[in-house]
Amino acid sequence: MHKFEFTPDDLFINRLKTYAEYNVFIYQSKMSINRGVQPNGSGGLVVYDINANRSGTDKVYPFVESGSTKPIFKRQVYQPLLKSFSSEYQFIGQYWSQISGASKVAAYGDGIIDVGGTLSYTSSYGSESPIKRNLTNTITQTEASYFNLTASGIQTTRLAIPRTMNITASALQNVARKYTTLSNHFIFVSSSIRSRDLVYDSNNINFITIPSMYYGSTIKKGSVELNYYITGSKIATCADTNHNGTLIGTAGSTSGSVVGLVLYDEGIIMLTSSNPIAPSDNNGIIYDGVSALTSSWLYYGTTLNDGTGSSNTLASASYDLNFKGTNYVNSLTMFAHAKKGHLNHSNNPTYRDLSVQKINTTGSGLTFVEGTTALANVVSASYVSASFEKTTYISKVNIYDEDGNLIAITSMAKPIKKTLTDEFTFKMKLDL
């Protein structure tokens, strides 16, 4: 078998920049991607294909088992936020005693099954990765959970916040600073440059979070567009028309004004405008499940995995989200050369003329020695007479690593005829 080594001029690594385009239609807690039918749940890109055709107990699930032979598992600290303990050693001992029985373990949540006396903590794999919506507001206190050793259970307490704030916007303000070179609208806290305040003001903010598996490296600038529909009619549109992350109203009552922001690398859309998007109250849709509200960008995407279920009061509202992701695909281009005078011999049996096979025997016939055969003359036929010429047909090119391991095979759509005077270069491309 002939082996040739690639030279530096035979290998090229290229990076292809692609833009995956998505259209997400949202209606009554369901989302449809590119007008396709989603298999399960609320919709979204399928993550775990292993459970795509499984149901019930046949699904693959993660689990961890605990038993008397595994005391290390029992010593695991549940949560670092504790109400009272004197030392780490004492806490672990107390914790172990609290969960030594099955009745105690049952206090740590669902998904625990008893199989042959062995306690198993089970979880599940989600089938889809949906886009989510979260309407946030300013708060003055928050909750924290901890394991109370005295009460032998998980308890919650409320912690006061020194200043009223939107904790989600507060967590994102450092991330948003890198976008201030594009627009000063990404300055979240009130300053001499931007008077409005997204962290400490009492205004609500509507967050649309897009998982990275949709957009890859980043969302393409200028590709984001949001459409708002009431009873099937488009009443408002906003888009990243300036390619700087600011969502500008292009249709409806908010036309010409900034209604939100796009954090490209994080896949986060912030809708900050509470102004009505249409002159009327839009049939008084009950977005919060309590009272009729005037439609605004704060209610865009309602029921999109935000805990709000479908209802008759929300049946008239639907939403449309368009964006493009940015993906980089690396590819390796390889050139394999079949030069003149090379690759014109084969160990394939068809390379020899087996119509007349010579067999040699010695002695009394107990010893067999294979005889020689002539090479097949493929340039002659019943109606064509030509002189003999060594000819091969190249059907495959194998790629080996430096240790001689076969790592790739390139098959020709049609075998390539090669004579002593022919010279070919095969171009192969491998996506990485």
C-alpha positions in Angstrom: 0.0 0.0 0.0 1.4 3.4 -1.0 1.6 6.0 1.7 2.6 9.6 1.2 3.1 12.4 3.7 1.3 15.7 3.4 3.5 18.7 3.0 2.7 22.1 4.6 1.4 23.3 1.2 -1.1 20.4 1.1 -3.0 21.3 4.3 -5.2 24.4 4.7 -7.5 25.3 7.7 -10.4 27.6 6.9 -13.1 29.1 9.0 -16.5 29.6 7.6 -18.8 32.2 9.2 -22.5 31.2 8.9 -25.7 32.9 10.0 -28.5 30.5 11.2 -31.8 32.3 10.8 -34.7 31.7 13.2 -38.3 32.7 13.2 -40.0 31.9 16.5 -43.8 32.2 16.7 -45.3 32.3 20.2 -48.9 31.6 21.0 -50.7 30.3 24.1 -47.5 28.9 25.8 -46.3 27.2 22.6 -43.4 28.2 20.4 -42.9 27.2 16.8 -39.4 27.4 15.3 -39.3 28.3 11.6 -43.0 27.3 11.3 -42.2 23.8 12.2 -44.1 21.4 14.5 -42.3 20.9 17.8 -42.4 17.3 19.2 -42.9 17.8 22.9 -43.5 20.4 25.6 -43.7 24.1 24.9 -41.4 23.9 21.9 -37.7 24.6 21.3 -34.6 22.9 19.8 -34.2 19.3 20.8 -31.3 18.8 23.2 -31.3 15.1 24.2 -32.1 13.1 21.1 -31.6 9.9 23.1 -35.1 10.3 24.6 -36.8 11.5 21.4 -38.5 8.1 20.9 -38.8 7.0 24.5 -41.5 7.6 27.0 -42.4 6.7 30.6 -39.9 4.4 32.3 -38.0 3.8 29.1 -36.4 7.2 29.2 -32.8 7.6 30.1 -32.3 9.5 33.3 -29.4 10.5 35.6 -29.3 9.1 39.1 -27.0 8.5 42.1 -27.4 5.8 44.7 -26.7 5.9 48.5 -26.5 3.0 50.8 -24.8 1.7 54.0 -21.7 0.8 52.0 -21.4 4.4 50.7 -21.0 6.7 53.8 -19.1 9.3 51.8 -22.4 10.1 49.9 -24.2 10.5 53.2 -21.6 13.0 54.4 -22.1 15.4 51.5 -23.0 18.9 52.6 -26.4 19.8 51.2 -26.0 23.5 51.2 -23.3 25.9 52.4 -25.8 28.4 53.8 -26.4 27.2 57.4 -28.3 28.6 60.3 -26.0 27.4 63.0 -22.9 25.2 63.4 -19.8 25.3 65.6 -17.3 23.7 63.2 -17.2 21.9 59.9 -16.5 18.6 61.5 -19.4 18.9 63.9 -21.8 20.0 61.2 -20.9 17.0 59.0 -21.5 14.6 61.9 -24.8 16.2 62.8 -25.8 16.3 59.1 -25.0 12.6 58.8 -27.1 11.7 61.8 -30.0 13.7 60.4 -30.2 11.8 57.1 -29.2 8.3 58.3 -32.8 7.1 58.0 -35.1 6.8 55.0 -37.7 9.0 56.7 -35.1 11.8 57.0 -34.0 11.5 53.4 -37.5 11.9 52.2 -37.3 15.5 53.3 -34.9 16.4 50.5 -37.3 16.5 47.7 -39.0 14.3 45.1 -37.4 11.8 42.8 -36.3 9.4 45.6 -37.1 5.7 45.0 -36.4 2.7 47.2 -35.0 -0.2 45.1 -34.0 -3.2 47.2 -33.3 -1.1 50.2 -31.1 1.3 48.3 -32.0 5.0 48.1 -31.6 6.6 44.7 -31.7 10.3 43.9 -33.1 10.6 40.3 -33.4 13.5 37.9 -34.5 13.8 34.3 -33.2 15.1 31.0 -35.2 17.9 29.3 -36.1 17.1 25.8 -36.1 20.7 24.5 -34.3 23.9 25.1 -37.0 26.7 25.0 -36.7 30.4 24.8 -38.0 32.0 28.1 -39.6 35.2 29.1 -39.3 36.8 32.6 -41.1 40.0 33.7 -39.1 41.5 36.5 -39.6 44.4 38.9 -37.8 46.2 41.7 -37.7 44.5 45.1 -36.8 45.5 48.6 -36.1 42.0 50.0 -35.2 38.5 48.8 -35.5 35.0 50.0 -32.7 32.6 51.0 -33.0 28.8 51.7 -30.9 26.9 54.2 -30.8 23.6 56.1 -31.9 24.1 59.7 -30.2 21.5 61.8 -32.5 22.0 64.7 -35.7 21.6 62.7 -34.1 18.9 60.5 -35.3 20.4 57.3 -35.0 23.2 54.7 -36.2 26.6 55.7 -36.4 30.0 54.0 -35.7 33.4 55.4 -36.2 36.9 53.9 -33.2 39.2 53.6 -33.5 42.9 53.2 -31.9 44.7 50.3 -30.2 48.0 51.2 -31.7 49.8 48.2 -34.7 49.1 46.1 -33.5 47.5 42.8 -34.1 45.2 39.9 -31.7 42.5 40.8 -31.7 41.0 37.3 -30.8 44.3 35.7 -28.2 44.9 38.5 -26.6 41.5 37.7 -26.3 42.4 34.0 -25.0 46.0 34.3 -21.4 45.0 34.3 -21.9 42.7 31.3 -23.7 45.6 29.5 -20.8 48.0 29.9 -18.9 46.4 26.9 -21.8 47.5 24.7 -21.6 51.2 25.7 -19.2 51.6 22.8 -22.2 50.9 20.5 -24.8 53.0 22.4 -25.0 54.9 25.7 -28.4 53.2 26.2 -26.4 50.4 27.8 -25.6 52.6 30.7 -28.0 51.1 33.2 -27.6 53.5 36.2 -28.7 57.1 36.0 -25.8 59.4 35.1 -25.0 62.7 33.4 -25.0 60.8 30.0 -28.2 58.8 30.5 -30.9 60.0 33.0 -33.1 56.9 33.0 -32.2 54.2 35.5 -32.9 50.5 34.8 -31.5 49.2 38.2 -33.0 51.4 40.9 -36.2 52.9 39.2 -39.5 51.2 39.9 -40.1 50.4 36.2 -40.5 46.7 35.2 -38.3 45.1 32.6 -39.3 42.2 30.3 -36.4 39.8 29.7 -36.4 37.3 26.7 -33.6 34.8 27.2 -32.3 32.8 24.2 -30.1 29.7 24.8 -26.7 29.7 23.1 -27.6 26.6 21.1 -29.8 28.9 19.0 -27.3 31.6 18.1 -23.9 29.9 18.6 -21.2 32.5 19.2 -23.3 35.6 19.2 -26.5 37.1 17.8 -25.9 38.9 14.5 -26.1 42.7 14.8 -29.2 44.1 13.1 -31.0 40.8 12.8 -33.4 41.1 15.8 -37.0 41.9 15.0 -40.0 41.6 17.3 -43.6 41.7 16.1 -46.7 42.0 18.3 -50.1 40.7 17.1 -53.6 41.2 18.4 -56.3 39.0 16.8 -53.9 38.2 14.0 -53.2 41.8 13.1 -49.7 43.3 13.6 -50.0 46.3 15.9 -46.4 46.9 16.7 -42.8 46.1 15.6 -39.4 46.9 16.9 -36.0 46.0 15.4 -32.3 46.6 15.8 -32.3 49.0 12.9 -29.1 50.8 13.9 -27.1 47.6 14.4 -26.0 48.8 17.8 -28.2 46.7 20.2 -31.0 49.3 20.6 -34.5 48.1 19.6 -36.3 50.9 17.8 -40.0 50.9 17.3 -40.8 50.7 13.6 -44.6 50.3 13.8 -47.3 51.2 16.3 -47.4 53.9 18.9 -43.8 53.5 20.0 -42.4 54.1 16.5 -39.1 56.0 16.6 -38.4 55.4 20.3 -36.0 53.0 22.0 -38.1 50.2 23.5 -35.4 47.7 24.5 -31.8 46.4 24.3 -30.1 43.3 22.9 -27.1 41.8 24.6 -25.7 39.9 21.6 -23.2 37.6 23.2 -25.5 36.7 26.1 -28.6 36.1 24.1 -30.7 38.4 26.2 -33.4 40.8 25.0 -34.4 43.5 27.4 -37.8 45.3 26.8 -38.0 48.4 28.9 -40.9 50.5 27.4 -44.2 50.5 29.3 -45.8 52.9 26.8 -49.0 51.6 25.0 -48.1 50.1 21.6 -51.5 50.9 20.1 -54.0 53.8 20.6 -56.7 51.6 22.2 -56.5 49.2 25.1 -56.4 46.2 22.7 -59.5 44.5 24.0 -58.3 44.7 27.6 -56.2 41.5 27.6 -55.6 40.1 31.1 -51.8 39.6 30.8 -51.3 39.1 34.6 -54.4 36.9 35.1 -55.9 39.5 37.4 -57.1 42.6 35.5 -57.2 44.0 31.9 -54.0 45.8 30.9 -53.0 48.0 28.1 -50.7 46.1 25.7 -47.1 47.2 25.8 -43.6 45.7 25.2 -43.6 44.6 28.8 -46.1 42.0 28.0 -44.5 40.7 24.8 -44.1 36.9 24.9 -46.6 36.4 27.7 -47.0 32.6 28.3 -43.5 31.9 26.9 -42.2 29.6 29.7 -42.9 32.3 32.2 -45.3 30.4 34.5 -48.3 31.9 32.8 -50.5 29.3 31.2 -52.7 29.5 28.2 -56.2 31.0 28.8 -59.1 32.5 26.9 -58.1 36.0 28.1 -54.8 35.6 26.2 -56.1 34.0 23.1 -56.1 37.2 21.1 -52.4 37.9 21.6 -49.5 36.3 19.7 -45.9 37.2 19.1 -43.2 36.8 16.5 -39.4 36.8 17.1 -36.8 36.9 14.3 -33.0 36.8 14.7 -29.9 35.3 13.2 -27.1 33.5 15.0 -23.4 33.6 14.2 -21.6 30.3 14.0 -18.0 29.5 13.0 -17.3 26.2 11.2 -13.6 25.2 10.9 -12.7 23.0 8.0 -9.5 21.2 6.9 -8.7 21.1 3.2 -6.2 18.4 2.1 -4.6 17.9 -1.2 -3.4 14.3 -2.1 -1.3 14.0 -5.2 -1.0 11.0 -7.5 2.1 11.9 -9.5 3.4 10.5 -12.9 4.8 7.0 -12.5 3.3 6.5 -9.1 0.3 4.4 -8.0 0.3 2.2 -11.1 0.5 -1.1 -9.3 -2.1 -2.8 -7.2 -2.4 -5.9 -5.0 -6.1 -6.2 -6.0 -6.7 -9.7 -7.6 -8.4 -7.9 -10.5 -5.1 -6.3 -11.4 -3.8 -9.7 -12.7 -5.1 -11.7 -15.7 -6.5 -14.8 -14.0 -8.0 -16.3 -17.1 -4.9 -18.4 -17.5 -3.4 -19.3 -14.1 -0.1 -21.1 -13.9 0.4 -23.6 -11.1 3.8 -25.1 -10.2 4.3 -28.3 -8.3 7.5 -29.9 -7.1 8.3 -33.5 -6.0 5.4 -35.9 -5.7 2.8 -33.1 -5.6 2.9 -32.6 -1.8 4.4 -29.2 -2.2 2.5 -26.4 -3.8 4.1 -23.2 -5.2 1.9 -20.6 -6.7 2.9 -19.7 -10.2 3.1 -16.3 -11.8 0.4 -14.6 -13.8 0.5 -11.7 -16.2 -0.9 -8.3 -15.5 -4.3 -7.6 -16.9 -4.3 -5.6 -20.2 -7.3 -3.3 -19.6 -6.6 -1.2 -22.7 -7.4 -4.0 -25.1 -10.9 -5.4 -25.8 -12.7 -7.6 -28.3 -12.8 -4.8 -30.9 -9.8 -2.8 -29.8 -6.2 -4.0 -29.9 -3.6 -2.0 -28.1 -0.2 -2.6 -26.6 0.0 -3.3 -22.9 0.1 -0.3 -20.4 0.1 -0.4 -16.6 -3.2 1.0 -15.6 -4.9 1.3 -12.2 -8.3 2.7 -11.0 -8.2 4.9 -7.9 -11.4 4.4 -5.9 -10.4 5.6 -2.4 -8.0 7.8 -0.6 -7.3 6.9 3.1 -6.1 9.4 5.6 -3.8 8.2 8.4 -2.5 10.0 11.5 1.1 10.1 12.5 0.8 6.7 14.4 -0.5 5.0 11.3 -4.2 4.9 12.5 -6.8 5.2 9.8 -8.9 8.3 10.6 -10.8 9.0 7.4 -11.7 7.5 4.1 -12.6 9.4 0.9 -14.5 7.4 -1.7 -14.7 8.5 -5.3 -18.1 8.7 -6.9 -16.5 7.0 -9.9 -13.1 5.2 -10.0 -10.4 7.4 -11.6 -8.4 5.7 -14.4 -4.6 6.3 -14.0 -1.8 5.4 -16.4 1.9 6.0 -16.0 1.7 9.4 -17.7 -1.3 10.6 -15.8 -1.1 13.0 -12.8 -4.0 13.8 -10.5 -4.6 15.9 -7.4 -7.5 15.0 -5.1 -9.0 17.8 -3.0 -10.6 16.6 0.3 -12.5 18.7 2.9 -13.1 17.8 6.5 -15.4 19.8 8.8 -14.0 20.1 12.3 
